[in-house]
Amino acid sequence: MLITVNDESVDIREGTTVAELIDTLGFPDKGIAVAVDWSVLPRSEWDDVLTAGVKIEVVTAVQGG
């Protein structure tokens, strides 16, 4: 099943959750925000199963000044 993550096509298995995707792609557990089809997804909903064709954006927090 194909989805888009940060503008790159990614093939995932049916039934993959947001949390599983984040782990599989090696993103850190903390300091990130996830948007699904341009809507920020609260961490409490990361157990939601992804569907074909969704667009995911993962943004990492950066400190600076």
Predicted model as a PDB file, atoms N, CA, C, CB and O in Angstrom, pLDDT in the B-factor column:
MODEL        1                                                                  
ATOM      1  N   MET A   1       0.854  -1.158   0.000  1.00 96.00           N  
ATOM      2  CA  MET A   1       0.000   0.000   0.000  1.00 96.00           C  
ATOM      3  C   MET A   1       0.907   1.229   0.000  1.00 96.00           C  
ATOM      4  CB  MET A   1      -0.976  -0.007   1.224  1.00 96.00           C  
ATOM      5  O   MET A   1       1.831   1.319   0.808  1.00 96.00           O  
ATOM      6  N   LEU A   2       0.651   2.156  -0.886  1.00 98.00           N  
ATOM      7  CA  LEU A   2       1.492   3.343  -1.003  1.00 98.00           C  
ATOM      8  C   LEU A   2       0.904   4.545  -0.270  1.00 98.00           C  
ATOM      9  CB  LEU A   2       1.698   3.687  -2.461  1.00 98.00           C  
ATOM     10  O   LEU A   2      -0.291   4.832  -0.354  1.00 98.00           O  
ATOM     11  N   ILE A   3       1.785   5.237   0.452  1.00 98.00           N  
ATOM     12  CA  ILE A   3       1.451   6.506   1.081  1.00 98.00           C  
ATOM     13  C   ILE A   3       2.600   7.470   0.764  1.00 98.00           C  
ATOM     14  CB  ILE A   3       1.227   6.346   2.646  1.00 98.00           C  
ATOM     15  O   ILE A   3       3.620   7.064   0.208  1.00 98.00           O  
ATOM     16  N   THR A   4       2.430   8.729   1.116  1.00 98.00           N  
ATOM     17  CA  THR A   4       3.488   9.711   0.921  1.00 98.00           C  
ATOM     18  C   THR A   4       3.927  10.227   2.287  1.00 98.00           C  
ATOM     19  CB  THR A   4       3.010  10.882   0.005  1.00 98.00           C  
ATOM     20  O   THR A   4       3.107  10.663   3.096  1.00 98.00           O  
ATOM     21  N   VAL A   5       5.243  10.168   2.530  1.00 98.00           N  
ATOM     22  CA  VAL A   5       5.804  10.666   3.777  1.00 98.00           C  
ATOM     23  C   VAL A   5       6.846  11.721   3.433  1.00 98.00           C  
ATOM     24  CB  VAL A   5       6.426   9.510   4.628  1.00 98.00           C  
ATOM     25  O   VAL A   5       7.844  11.432   2.775  1.00 98.00           O  
ATOM     26  N   ASN A   6       6.604  12.945   3.885  1.00 97.00           N  
ATOM     27  CA  ASN A   6       7.523  14.059   3.610  1.00 97.00           C  
ATOM     28  C   ASN A   6       7.886  14.121   2.129  1.00 97.00           C  
ATOM     29  CB  ASN A   6       8.800  13.925   4.457  1.00 97.00           C  
ATOM     30  O   ASN A   6       9.057  14.236   1.768  1.00 97.00           O  
ATOM     31  N   ASP A   7       6.865  14.042   1.282  1.00 97.00           N  
ATOM     32  CA  ASP A   7       6.982  14.150  -0.176  1.00 97.00           C  
ATOM     33  C   ASP A   7       7.693  12.975  -0.850  1.00 97.00           C  
ATOM     34  CB  ASP A   7       7.705  15.405  -0.515  1.00 97.00           C  
ATOM     35  O   ASP A   7       8.096  13.085  -2.008  1.00 97.00           O  
ATOM     36  N   GLU A   8       7.852  11.852  -0.144  1.00 97.00           N  
ATOM     37  CA  GLU A   8       8.441  10.649  -0.732  1.00 97.00           C  
ATOM     38  C   GLU A   8       7.436   9.504  -0.648  1.00 97.00           C  
ATOM     39  CB  GLU A   8       9.770  10.269  -0.013  1.00 97.00           C  
ATOM     40  O   GLU A   8       6.767   9.326   0.370  1.00 97.00           O  
ATOM     41  N   SER A   9       7.337   8.736  -1.718  1.00 97.00           N  
ATOM     42  CA  SER A   9       6.439   7.590  -1.752  1.00 97.00           C  
ATOM     43  C   SER A   9       7.015   6.465  -0.894  1.00 97.00           C  
ATOM     44  CB  SER A   9       6.213   7.109  -3.210  1.00 97.00           C  
ATOM     45  O   SER A   9       8.190   6.118  -1.012  1.00 97.00           O  
ATOM     46  N   VAL A  10       6.172   5.901  -0.029  1.00 97.00           N  
ATOM     47  CA  VAL A  10       6.590   4.829   0.871  1.00 97.00           C  
ATOM     48  C   VAL A  10       5.579   3.691   0.764  1.00 97.00           C  
ATOM     49  CB  VAL A  10       6.710   5.339   2.348  1.00 97.00           C  
ATOM     50  O   VAL A  10       4.370   3.920   0.801  1.00 97.00           O  
ATOM     51  N   ASP A  11       6.078   2.476   0.633  1.00 97.00           N  
ATOM     52  CA  ASP A  11       5.219   1.292   0.562  1.00 97.00           C  
ATOM     53  C   ASP A  11       5.139   0.671   1.953  1.00 97.00           C  
ATOM     54  CB  ASP A  11       5.761   0.257  -0.486  1.00 97.00           C  
ATOM     55  O   ASP A  11       6.154   0.254   2.510  1.00 97.00           O  
ATOM     56  N   ILE A  12       3.936   0.608   2.512  1.00 97.00           N  
ATOM     57  CA  ILE A  12       3.744   0.030   3.839  1.00 97.00           C  
ATOM     58  C   ILE A  12       2.737  -1.117   3.754  1.00 97.00           C  
ATOM     59  CB  ILE A  12       3.263   1.110   4.850  1.00 97.00           C  
ATOM     60  O   ILE A  12       2.000  -1.246   2.776  1.00 97.00           O  
ATOM     61  N   ARG A  13       2.724  -1.937   4.789  1.00 97.00           N  
ATOM     62  CA  ARG A  13       1.770  -3.052   4.817  1.00 97.00           C  
ATOM     63  C   ARG A  13       0.407  -2.552   5.282  1.00 97.00           C  
ATOM     64  CB  ARG A  13       2.277  -4.191   5.744  1.00 97.00           C  
ATOM     65  O   ARG A  13       0.310  -1.574   6.022  1.00 97.00           O  
ATOM     66  N   GLU A  14      -0.637  -3.233   4.840  1.00 97.00           N  
ATOM     67  CA  GLU A  14      -2.001  -2.912   5.287  1.00 97.00           C  
ATOM     68  C   GLU A  14      -2.048  -3.030   6.811  1.00 97.00           C  
ATOM     69  CB  GLU A  14      -3.067  -3.866   4.613  1.00 97.00           C  
ATOM     70  O   GLU A  14      -1.440  -3.935   7.383  1.00 97.00           O  
ATOM     71  N   GLY A  15      -2.754  -2.136   7.457  1.00 97.00           N  
ATOM     72  CA  GLY A  15      -2.911  -2.194   8.907  1.00 97.00           C  
ATOM     73  C   GLY A  15      -1.840  -1.452   9.686  1.00 97.00           C  
ATOM     74  O   GLY A  15      -1.852  -1.479  10.917  1.00 97.00           O  
ATOM     75  N   THR A  16      -0.914  -0.791   9.001  1.00 98.00           N  
ATOM     76  CA  THR A  16       0.139  -0.041   9.687  1.00 98.00           C  
ATOM     77  C   THR A  16      -0.456   1.176  10.382  1.00 98.00           C  
ATOM     78  CB  THR A  16       1.240   0.392   8.694  1.00 98.00           C  
ATOM     79  O   THR A  16      -1.260   1.906   9.802  1.00 98.00           O  
ATOM     80  N   THR A  17      -0.051   1.385  11.636  1.00 98.00           N  
ATOM     81  CA  THR A  17      -0.501   2.560  12.374  1.00 98.00           C  
ATOM     82  C   THR A  17       0.517   3.691  12.212  1.00 98.00           C  
ATOM     83  CB  THR A  17      -0.709   2.221  13.875  1.00 98.00           C  
ATOM     84  O   THR A  17       1.631   3.474  11.737  1.00 98.00           O  
ATOM     85  N   VAL A  18       0.124   4.877  12.606  1.00 97.00           N  
ATOM     86  CA  VAL A  18       1.030   6.024  12.559  1.00 97.00           C  
ATOM     87  C   VAL A  18       2.251   5.746  13.432  1.00 97.00           C  
ATOM     88  CB  VAL A  18       0.309   7.320  13.022  1.00 97.00           C  
ATOM     89  O   VAL A  18       3.379   6.002  13.013  1.00 97.00           O  
ATOM     90  N   ALA A  19       2.037   5.228  14.637  1.00 97.00           N  
ATOM     91  CA  ALA A  19       3.139   4.933  15.557  1.00 97.00           C  
ATOM     92  C   ALA A  19       4.115   3.927  14.943  1.00 97.00           C  
ATOM     93  CB  ALA A  19       2.592   4.392  16.891  1.00 97.00           C  
ATOM     94  O   ALA A  19       5.329   4.097  15.056  1.00 97.00           O  
ATOM     95  N   GLU A  20       3.603   2.895  14.303  1.00 97.00           N  
ATOM     96  CA  GLU A  20       4.466   1.901  13.659  1.00 97.00           C  
ATOM     97  C   GLU A  20       5.267   2.525  12.524  1.00 97.00           C  
ATOM     98  CB  GLU A  20       3.631   0.728  13.129  1.00 97.00           C  
ATOM     99  O   GLU A  20       6.448   2.224  12.352  1.00 97.00           O  
ATOM    100  N   LEU A  21       4.629   3.389  11.756  1.00 97.00           N  
ATOM    101  CA  LEU A  21       5.309   4.060  10.651  1.00 97.00           C  
ATOM    102  C   LEU A  21       6.457   4.910  11.177  1.00 97.00           C  
ATOM    103  CB  LEU A  21       4.322   4.929   9.850  1.00 97.00           C  
ATOM    104  O   LEU A  21       7.570   4.847  10.654  1.00 97.00           O  
ATOM    105  N   ILE A  22       6.193   5.700  12.204  1.00 96.00           N  
ATOM    106  CA  ILE A  22       7.221   6.563  12.794  1.00 96.00           C  
ATOM    107  C   ILE A  22       8.407   5.736  13.268  1.00 96.00           C  
ATOM    108  CB  ILE A  22       6.642   7.377  13.965  1.00 96.00           C  
ATOM    109  O   ILE A  22       9.559   6.100  13.029  1.00 96.00           O  
ATOM    110  N   ASP A  23       8.130   4.636  13.932  1.00 96.00           N  
ATOM    111  CA  ASP A  23       9.188   3.746  14.429  1.00 96.00           C  
ATOM    112  C   ASP A  23       9.960   3.123  13.269  1.00 96.00           C  
ATOM    113  CB  ASP A  23       8.589   2.640  15.322  1.00 96.00           C  
ATOM    114  O   ASP A  23      11.191   3.109  13.280  1.00 96.00           O  
ATOM    115  N   THR A  24       9.252   2.612  12.277  1.00 95.00           N  
ATOM    116  CA  THR A  24       9.882   1.959  11.126  1.00 95.00           C  
ATOM    117  C   THR A  24      10.804   2.906  10.368  1.00 95.00           C  
ATOM    118  CB  THR A  24       8.818   1.416  10.183  1.00 95.00           C  
ATOM    119  O   THR A  24      11.871   2.500   9.907  1.00 95.00           O  
ATOM    120  N   LEU A  25      10.398   4.158  10.239  1.00 95.00           N  
ATOM    121  CA  LEU A  25      11.188   5.122   9.480  1.00 95.00           C  
ATOM    122  C   LEU A  25      12.314   5.749  10.307  1.00 95.00           C  
ATOM    123  CB  LEU A  25      10.286   6.210   8.946  1.00 95.00           C  
ATOM    124  O   LEU A  25      13.100   6.540   9.786  1.00 95.00           O  
ATOM    125  N   GLY A  26      12.392   5.397  11.596  1.00 95.00           N  
ATOM    126  CA  GLY A  26      13.506   5.833  12.431  1.00 95.00           C  
ATOM    127  C   GLY A  26      13.398   7.241  12.991  1.00 95.00           C  
ATOM    128  O   GLY A  26      14.402   7.829  13.392  1.00 95.00           O  
ATOM    129  N   PHE A  27      12.188   7.787  13.023  1.00 94.00           N  
ATOM    130  CA  PHE A  27      12.016   9.103  13.633  1.00 94.00           C  
ATOM    131  C   PHE A  27      12.104   8.960  15.148  1.00 94.00           C  
ATOM    132  CB  PHE A  27      10.658   9.745  13.214  1.00 94.00           C  
ATOM    133  O   PHE A  27      11.769   7.906  15.688  1.00 94.00           O  
ATOM    134  N   PRO A  28      12.553  10.009  15.841  1.00 90.00           N  
ATOM    135  CA  PRO A  28      12.633   9.932  17.308  1.00 90.00           C  
ATOM    136  C   PRO A  28      11.245   9.821  17.933  1.00 90.00           C  
ATOM    137  CB  PRO A  28      13.362  11.164  17.871  1.00 90.00           C  
ATOM    138  O   PRO A  28      10.241  10.197  17.330  1.00 90.00           O  
ATOM    139  N   ASP A  29      11.216   9.301  19.142  1.00 80.00           N  
ATOM    140  CA  ASP A  29       9.945   9.113  19.850  1.00 80.00           C  
ATOM    141  C   ASP A  29       9.369  10.436  20.349  1.00 80.00           C  
ATOM    142  CB  ASP A  29      10.136   8.158  21.026  1.00 80.00           C  
ATOM    143  O   ASP A  29       8.153  10.570  20.491  1.00 80.00           O  
ATOM    144  N   LYS A  30      10.224  11.399  20.611  1.00 88.00           N  
ATOM    145  CA  LYS A  30       9.770  12.682  21.143  1.00 88.00           C  
ATOM    146  C   LYS A  30      10.290  13.810  20.258  1.00 88.00           C  
ATOM    147  CB  LYS A  30      10.241  12.874  22.610  1.00 88.00           C  
ATOM    148  O   LYS A  30      11.236  13.637  19.490  1.00 88.00           O  
ATOM    149  N   GLY A  31       9.652  14.964  20.385  1.00 92.00           N  
ATOM    150  CA  GLY A  31      10.107  16.140  19.666  1.00 92.00           C  
ATOM    151  C   GLY A  31       9.678  16.190  18.213  1.00 92.00           C  
ATOM    152  O   GLY A  31      10.307  16.866  17.398  1.00 92.00           O  
ATOM    153  N   ILE A  32       8.601  15.471  17.882  1.00 95.00           N  
ATOM    154  CA  ILE A  32       8.092  15.492  16.507  1.00 95.00           C  
ATOM    155  C   ILE A  32       6.597  15.774  16.507  1.00 95.00           C  
ATOM    156  CB  ILE A  32       8.386  14.154  15.791  1.00 95.00           C  
ATOM    157  O   ILE A  32       5.899  15.551  17.496  1.00 95.00           O  
ATOM    158  N   ALA A  33       6.131  16.267  15.373  1.00 95.00           N  
ATOM    159  CA  ALA A  33       4.699  16.438  15.141  1.00 95.00           C  
ATOM    160  C   ALA A  33       4.370  15.702  13.853  1.00 95.00           C  
ATOM    161  CB  ALA A  33       4.292  17.963  15.059  1.00 95.00           C  
ATOM    162  O   ALA A  33       5.174  15.670  12.922  1.00 95.00           O  
ATOM    163  N   VAL A  34       3.188  15.114  13.807  1.00 97.00           N  
ATOM    164  CA  VAL A  34       2.759  14.362  12.634  1.00 97.00           C  
ATOM    165  C   VAL A  34       1.455  14.951  12.112  1.00 97.00           C  
ATOM    166  CB  VAL A  34       2.589  12.856  12.970  1.00 97.00           C  
ATOM    167  O   VAL A  34       0.508  15.169  12.868  1.00 97.00           O  
ATOM    168  N   ALA A  35       1.423  15.204  10.807  1.00 97.00           N  
ATOM    169  CA  ALA A  35       0.203  15.667  10.154  1.00 97.00           C  
ATOM    170  C   ALA A  35      -0.216  14.630   9.132  1.00 97.00           C  
ATOM    171  CB  ALA A  35       0.407  17.059   9.486  1.00 97.00           C  
ATOM    172  O   ALA A  35       0.612  14.125   8.374  1.00 97.00           O  
ATOM    173  N   VAL A  36      -1.494  14.315   9.112  1.00 97.00           N  
ATOM    174  CA  VAL A  36      -2.060  13.378   8.139  1.00 97.00           C  
ATOM    175  C   VAL A  36      -3.022  14.176   7.270  1.00 97.00           C  
ATOM    176  CB  VAL A  36      -2.789  12.156   8.846  1.00 97.00           C  
ATOM    177  O   VAL A  36      -4.000  14.746   7.754  1.00 97.00           O  
ATOM    178  N   ASP A  37      -2.722  14.204   5.973  1.00 97.00           N  
ATOM    179  CA  ASP A  37      -3.513  15.006   5.035  1.00 97.00           C  
ATOM    180  C   ASP A  37      -3.716  16.428   5.555  1.00 97.00           C  
ATOM    181  CB  ASP A  37      -4.873  14.343   4.781  1.00 97.00           C  
ATOM    182  O   ASP A  37      -4.830  16.952   5.557  1.00 97.00           O  
ATOM    183  N   TRP A  38      -2.618  17.041   5.993  1.00 95.00           N  
ATOM    184  CA  TRP A  38      -2.525  18.442   6.405  1.00 95.00           C  
ATOM    185  C   TRP A  38      -3.197  18.758   7.744  1.00 95.00           C  
ATOM    186  CB  TRP A  38      -3.127  19.302   5.349  1.00 95.00           C  
ATOM    187  O   TRP A  38      -3.329  19.930   8.097  1.00 95.00           O  
ATOM    188  N   SER A  39      -3.619  17.748   8.490  1.00 96.00           N  
ATOM    189  CA  SER A  39      -4.188  17.978   9.823  1.00 96.00           C  
ATOM    190  C   SER A  39      -3.269  17.356  10.866  1.00 96.00           C  
ATOM    191  CB  SER A  39      -5.631  17.385   9.933  1.00 96.00           C  
ATOM    192  O   SER A  39      -2.947  16.170  10.792  1.00 96.00           O  
ATOM    193  N   VAL A  40      -2.847  18.163  11.841  1.00 96.00           N  
ATOM    194  CA  VAL A  40      -1.972  17.653  12.894  1.00 96.00           C  
ATOM    195  C   VAL A  40      -2.699  16.568  13.665  1.00 96.00           C  
ATOM    196  CB  VAL A  40      -1.517  18.789  13.845  1.00 96.00           C  
ATOM    197  O   VAL A  40      -3.852  16.736  14.061  1.00 96.00           O  
ATOM    198  N   LEU A  41      -2.018  15.462  13.870  1.00 96.00           N  
ATOM    199  CA  LEU A  41      -2.605  14.315  14.554  1.00 96.00           C  
ATOM    200  C   LEU A  41      -2.079  14.253  15.981  1.00 96.00           C  
ATOM    201  CB  LEU A  41      -2.293  13.000  13.797  1.00 96.00           C  
ATOM    202  O   LEU A  41      -0.875  14.093  16.181  1.00 96.00           O  
ATOM    203  N   PRO A  42      -2.952  14.374  16.979  1.00 96.00           N  
ATOM    204  CA  PRO A  42      -2.496  14.267  18.370  1.00 96.00           C  
ATOM    205  C   PRO A  42      -1.875  12.894  18.627  1.00 96.00           C  
ATOM    206  CB  PRO A  42      -3.668  14.513  19.346  1.00 96.00           C  
ATOM    207  O   PRO A  42      -2.288  11.890  18.048  1.00 96.00           O  
ATOM    208  N   ARG A  43      -0.888  12.876  19.499  1.00 95.00           N  
ATOM    209  CA  ARG A  43      -0.199  11.618  19.826  1.00 95.00           C  
ATOM    210  C   ARG A  43      -1.199  10.551  20.297  1.00 95.00           C  
ATOM    211  CB  ARG A  43       0.875  11.860  20.919  1.00 95.00           C  
ATOM    212  O   ARG A  43      -0.968   9.359  20.095  1.00 95.00           O  
ATOM    213  N   SER A  44      -2.289  10.963  20.911  1.00 96.00           N  
ATOM    214  CA  SER A  44      -3.302  10.009  21.386  1.00 96.00           C  
ATOM    215  C   SER A  44      -3.965   9.254  20.230  1.00 96.00           C  
ATOM    216  CB  SER A  44      -4.370  10.741  22.206  1.00 96.00           C  
ATOM    217  O   SER A  44      -4.617   8.234  20.450  1.00 96.00           O  
ATOM    218  N   GLU A  45      -3.803   9.749  19.005  1.00 96.00           N  
ATOM    219  CA  GLU A  45      -4.398   9.097  17.838  1.00 96.00           C  
ATOM    220  C   GLU A  45      -3.367   8.398  16.954  1.00 96.00           C  
ATOM    221  CB  GLU A  45      -5.155  10.113  17.018  1.00 96.00           C  
ATOM    222  O   GLU A  45      -3.685   8.005  15.832  1.00 96.00           O  
ATOM    223  N   TRP A  46      -2.152   8.240  17.437  1.00 96.00           N  
ATOM    224  CA  TRP A  46      -1.110   7.583  16.646  1.00 96.00           C  
ATOM    225  C   TRP A  46      -1.357   6.088  16.481  1.00 96.00           C  
ATOM    226  CB  TRP A  46       0.241   7.805  17.288  1.00 96.00           C  
ATOM    227  O   TRP A  46      -0.648   5.433  15.717  1.00 96.00           O  
ATOM    228  N   ASP A  47      -2.332   5.542  17.171  1.00 97.00           N  
ATOM    229  CA  ASP A  47      -2.686   4.135  16.986  1.00 97.00           C  
ATOM    230  C   ASP A  47      -3.674   3.959  15.842  1.00 97.00           C  
ATOM    231  CB  ASP A  47      -3.273   3.561  18.273  1.00 97.00           C  
ATOM    232  O   ASP A  47      -4.083   2.837  15.545  1.00 97.00           O  
ATOM    233  N   ASP A  48      -4.062   5.060  15.194  1.00 95.00           N  
ATOM    234  CA  ASP A  48      -4.961   4.988  14.034  1.00 95.00           C  
ATOM    235  C   ASP A  48      -4.265   4.286  12.874  1.00 95.00           C  
ATOM    236  CB  ASP A  48      -5.422   6.403  13.606  1.00 95.00           C  
ATOM    237  O   ASP A  48      -3.074   4.487  12.636  1.00 95.00           O  
ATOM    238  N   VAL A  49      -5.012   3.472  12.165  1.00 97.00           N  
ATOM    239  CA  VAL A  49      -4.483   2.737  11.011  1.00 97.00           C  
ATOM    240  C   VAL A  49      -4.489   3.652   9.791  1.00 97.00           C  
ATOM    241  CB  VAL A  49      -5.317   1.443  10.735  1.00 97.00           C  
ATOM    242  O   VAL A  49      -5.466   4.352   9.524  1.00 97.00           O  
ATOM    243  N   LEU A  50      -3.380   3.633   9.058  1.00 97.00           N  
ATOM    244  CA  LEU A  50      -3.248   4.451   7.850  1.00 97.00           C  
ATOM    245  C   LEU A  50      -3.974   3.808   6.671  1.00 97.00           C  
ATOM    246  CB  LEU A  50      -1.765   4.661   7.506  1.00 97.00           C  
ATOM    247  O   LEU A  50      -4.117   2.587   6.608  1.00 97.00           O  
ATOM    248  N   THR A  51      -4.426   4.637   5.747  1.00 97.00           N  
ATOM    249  CA  THR A  51      -5.094   4.141   4.549  1.00 97.00           C  
ATOM    250  C   THR A  51      -4.268   4.522   3.324  1.00 97.00           C  
ATOM    251  CB  THR A  51      -6.540   4.705   4.441  1.00 97.00           C  
ATOM    252  O   THR A  51      -3.463   5.452   3.372  1.00 97.00           O  
ATOM    253  N   ALA A  52      -4.472   3.808   2.246  1.00 97.00           N  
ATOM    254  CA  ALA A  52      -3.727   4.045   1.015  1.00 97.00           C  
ATOM    255  C   ALA A  52      -3.908   5.482   0.541  1.00 97.00           C  
ATOM    256  CB  ALA A  52      -4.170   3.067  -0.078  1.00 97.00           C  
ATOM    257  O   ALA A  52      -5.007   6.034   0.589  1.00 97.00           O  
ATOM    258  N   GLY A  53      -2.814   6.072   0.083  1.00 97.00           N  
ATOM    259  CA  GLY A  53      -2.873   7.392  -0.518  1.00 97.00           C  
ATOM    260  C   GLY A  53      -2.769   8.570   0.425  1.00 97.00           C  
ATOM    261  O   GLY A  53      -2.734   9.713  -0.031  1.00 97.00           O  
ATOM    262  N   VAL A  54      -2.717   8.328   1.747  1.00 98.00           N  
ATOM    263  CA  VAL A  54      -2.621   9.455   2.667  1.00 98.00           C  
ATOM    264  C   VAL A  54      -1.270  10.145   2.529  1.00 98.00           C  
ATOM    265  CB  VAL A  54      -2.837   8.990   4.115  1.00 98.00           C  
ATOM    266  O   VAL A  54      -0.280   9.544   2.109  1.00 98.00           O  
ATOM    267  N   LYS A  55      -1.258  11.419   2.892  1.00 98.00           N  
ATOM    268  CA  LYS A  55      -0.023  12.194   2.883  1.00 98.00           C  
ATOM    269  C   LYS A  55       0.352  12.503   4.323  1.00 98.00           C  
ATOM    270  CB  LYS A  55      -0.176  13.506   2.046  1.00 98.00           C  
ATOM    271  O   LYS A  55      -0.422  13.105   5.068  1.00 98.00           O  
ATOM    272  N   ILE A  56       1.546  12.083   4.701  1.00 98.00           N  
ATOM    273  CA  ILE A  56       2.044  12.265   6.054  1.00 98.00           C  
ATOM    274  C   ILE A  56       3.182  13.272   6.015  1.00 98.00           C  
ATOM    275  CB  ILE A  56       2.509  10.916   6.673  1.00 98.00           C  
ATOM    276  O   ILE A  56       4.050  13.208   5.145  1.00 98.00           O  
ATOM    277  N   GLU A  57       3.171  14.190   6.951  1.00 98.00           N  
ATOM    278  CA  GLU A  57       4.290  15.108   7.152  1.00 98.00           C  
ATOM    279  C   GLU A  57       4.776  14.912   8.574  1.00 98.00           C  
ATOM    280  CB  GLU A  57       3.879  16.606   6.885  1.00 98.00           C  
ATOM    281  O   GLU A  57       3.996  14.998   9.522  1.00 98.00           O  
ATOM    282  N   VAL A  58       6.069  14.647   8.721  1.00 97.00           N  
ATOM    283  CA  VAL A  58       6.676  14.510  10.036  1.00 97.00           C  
ATOM    284  C   VAL A  58       7.652  15.666  10.192  1.00 97.00           C  
ATOM    285  CB  VAL A  58       7.390  13.114  10.213  1.00 97.00           C  
ATOM    286  O   VAL A  58       8.567  15.843   9.387  1.00 97.00           O  
ATOM    287  N   VAL A  59       7.439  16.444  11.240  1.00 94.00           N  
ATOM    288  CA  VAL A  59       8.276  17.615  11.490  1.00 94.00           C  
ATOM    289  C   VAL A  59       8.977  17.424  12.825  1.00 94.00           C  
ATOM    290  CB  VAL A  59       7.432  18.933  11.482  1.00 94.00           C  
ATOM    291  O   VAL A  59       8.342  17.093  13.826  1.00 94.00           O  
ATOM    292  N   THR A  60      10.287  17.632  12.838  1.00 88.00           N  
ATOM    293  CA  THR A  60      11.045  17.535  14.086  1.00 88.00           C  
ATOM    294  C   THR A  60      11.288  18.927  14.637  1.00 88.00           C  
ATOM    295  CB  THR A  60      12.389  16.795  13.868  1.00 88.00           C  
ATOM    296  O   THR A  60      11.524  19.877  13.891  1.00 88.00           O  
ATOM    297  N   ALA A  61      11.225  19.031  15.960  1.00 78.00           N  
ATOM    298  CA  ALA A  61      11.473  20.300  16.644  1.00 78.00           C  
ATOM    299  C   ALA A  61      12.973  20.597  16.598  1.00 78.00           C  
ATOM    300  CB  ALA A  61      10.955  20.257  18.124  1.00 78.00           C  
ATOM    301  O   ALA A  61      13.806  19.707  16.770  1.00 78.00           O  
ATOM    302  N   VAL A  62      13.292  21.868  16.363  1.00 75.00           N  
ATOM    303  CA  VAL A  62      14.684  22.301  16.313  1.00 75.00           C  
ATOM    304  C   VAL A  62      14.859  23.473  17.258  1.00 75.00           C  
ATOM    305  CB  VAL A  62      15.107  22.684  14.868  1.00 75.00           C  
ATOM    306  O   VAL A  62      14.085  24.430  17.233  1.00 75.00           O  
ATOM    307  N   GLN A  63      15.882  23.388  18.087  1.00 70.00           N  
ATOM    308  CA  GLN A  63      16.160  24.490  19.008  1.00 70.00           C  
ATOM    309  C   GLN A  63      17.118  25.466  18.332  1.00 70.00           C  
ATOM    310  CB  GLN A  63      16.759  23.964  20.354  1.00 70.00           C  
ATOM    311  O   GLN A  63      17.943  25.078  17.504  1.00 70.00           O  
ATOM    312  N   GLY A  64      16.997  26.685  18.686  1.00 66.00           N  
ATOM    313  CA  GLY A  64      17.908  27.682  18.142  1.00 66.00           C  
ATOM    314  C   GLY A  64      17.590  29.043  18.700  1.00 66.00           C  
ATOM    315  O   GLY A  64      16.694  29.205  19.528  1.00 66.00           O  
ATOM    316  N   GLY A  65      18.320  29.996  18.245  1.00 60.00           N  
ATOM    317  CA  GLY A  65      18.038  31.311  18.767  1.00 60.00           C  
ATOM    318  C   GLY A  65      18.706  32.394  17.969  1.00 60.00           C  
ATOM    319  O   GLY A  65      18.563  33.574  18.288  1.00 60.00           O  
TER     320      GLY A  65                                                      
ENDMDL                                                                          
END                                                                             
